[in-house]
Amino acid sequence: MSPEGKKLFNIIILGVSFMFIFTAFQSCGNIAQTVIMNLNNTDFHGSGYTSMSIIYGVLSASNLISPSLVAIVGPQFSMVVSGVFYSLYIAVFIQPATWAFYTASVLIGIAAAVLWTAQGNCLTENSDENTIGRNSGIFWALLQFSLIFGNMYIYFAWQGKTHISESDRRTVFIALTVISLVGTVLFFLIRRQEDTKAPGDDDSTNEILGESSSARNKMMRAVAAFKKSITLSFTKEMLLLSVTTAYTGLVLTFFSGVYGTCIGAVNRFGSEEKSLIGLSGIFIGVGEILGGGIFGLLSKKSRSGRNPVVMLGILVHFIAFYLIFFNMPNDAPIAPMEGTDQVAYMIPSKEVAMLCSFLLGLGDSCFNTQLLSILGFLYSEDSAPAFAIFKFVQSICAAVAYFYSNYFLLQWQLLIMVLVGFFGTITFFTVEWGAAAALAARGSDYSSI
């Protein structure tokens, strides 16, 4: 197999591995609050929103050290260990205990920081400025198939049910745990770095993340990775992109946890309200996959760069927010276990709800594929620290959003996303114009990015 073929193989395996792990984790997150609401009349007294807030809070803090950890143990082993912790978190729901639930939330927060830092490094190592757009699209599309499979099971298994029994819960979470472990094992198929680099190739990523038998050298690389993260955090481009990244964190919270809870709380959906949570996840996944395919795999055909894709993403999201505001009761995110009988500005429509799910996924893919692409392009030699900063900002905003989701009515959550999304789009445009100018100065083709 040629070096380019090996790199593409690595990208595909990376995407498939994440697909399995996040089939389990995203399905878990989508139904966690609904499942927990059916448990809170027992000895279990946890909150899905609080758990996710802990996860993303710990994740954000852990991103300060994740480049150093990846530098010491290597990206492949980092992803394997992180995958194990994802599986343990999901397994907690088989026999829930409040202490185990929150302990696992802390552990998976650390694991997620390491997993995504290693993913960004692996993606960049196996790409160049001509393939980063394509590879980002391939990875993102494969990853988002995770929203299809798990939610499809939930839709059919929970159809017509208004209460989730202990048997239903155990069956779905045993299956999700096994799926997560399969994805973890697949990380072992990724070719080692020296297999995908031509002899004599060298860059600062290798200097930071290359393998070494010397413990002292590993520690030096870990310290260098930490210092590089701090330095990059205060660059103009990273500060501007942090506003865009913050928006993706807020949206991540909304479509992965809050919106499904809203749908499940609307009593006017009748006996379908619980199964519609799974169907919503499927439509989100379809939007994510379509966006990853069009704006990633076909990026070579575009000569306009990344800005039109991001502009489309924010327009699609604004349409979705407008329709959700009209379709969903204002108290849906914080409704009690019995649900809500309130009506917004129209009779709740299942069709409109599913359309909004699709639009949320499509818009999210627009932002994330272009953020992955521009980070890989701007920081090709410092990929691990750059992606650690990306996940730090995204996850801390997701943590904040999960926290206020316990208290804020739907209208205020939508307003926050509209404001941050507007400014995040402007800051992304600013960075992209700078990248285009840099390419022009080098005599490169703008469409290559």
RATAHU-V361226 format. One line per field, one symbol per residue. ss: DSSP state (H for helix, E for strand, - for the rest). phi: phi as a letter, one per 40 degrees, with the letter a starting at -180 (. if undefined). psi: psi as a letter, one per 40 degrees, with the letter a starting at -180 (. if undefined). Layout:
ss->???
phi->???
psi->???
This chain:
ss->--HHHHHHHHHHHHHHHHHHHHHHHHHHHHHHHHHHH----------HHHHHHHHHHHHHHHHHHHHHHHHHH-HHHHHHHHHHHHHHHHHHHHH--HHHHHHHHHHHHHHHHHHHHHHHHHHHH------HHHHHHHHHHHHH-HHHHHHHHHHHH--------HHHHHHHHHHHHHHHHHHHHHHHH---HHHH-------HHHHHH-----HHHHHHHHHHHHHHHHHHH--HHHHHHHHHHHHHHHHHHHHHHHHHHHHHHEHHHHHH--HHHHHHHHHHHHHHHHHHHHHHH-HHH-----HHHHHHHHHHHHHHHHHHHHH----HHH-----E---------HHHHHHHHHHHHHHHHHHHHHHHHHHHHH----HHHHHHHHHHHHHHHHHHHHHH-----HHHHHHHHHHHHHHHHHHHHHHHHHHHHHHHHH---HHH-
phi->.cdcccccdccccdccccdcccdcccccccbdccccccbccbccbbbcccdcccdcccdcccccbcccccccbgcccdcccccccccccccdccbcbdccccccccccccccccdcccccccccdbbbccbcccccccccccdccdcccccccccccbcgbbbccccdccdcccccccccccccccdcccccdccbbcdgcaacccccbccaccccccccccccccccccccdbcdcccccccccdcccccdccccbccccdcccccccgccdccccccccccccccccccccccbcbccccbbgcdcccccdcccccccccccdccbdccdcbccdcgbbcbccacdbcccccccdccccccccdcccccdccccccbccbcccccccdccccccccccccccccbccdccccccccccccccccccdcccccccccccccgccdccc
psi->hidddddddddddddddddddeddddddddeddddddeeeeaehfihdddddddddddddddededddddddeiddddddddddddddddddedghhddddddddddddddddddddddddddddfiaeeeddddddddddddeededdddddddddehehehhiddddddddddddddddddddddeehiidedehiheiiidddddeiiiehdddddddddddddddddddeiddddddddddddddddddddedddddddeehdeeaeeddddddddddddddddddddddecdeddeheeaddddddddddddddddddddddhideddfiideaieiibeihhhdddddddddddddddddddddddddddddfdefdddddddddddddddddddddeeedhiddddddddddddddddddddddddddddddddefihdee.
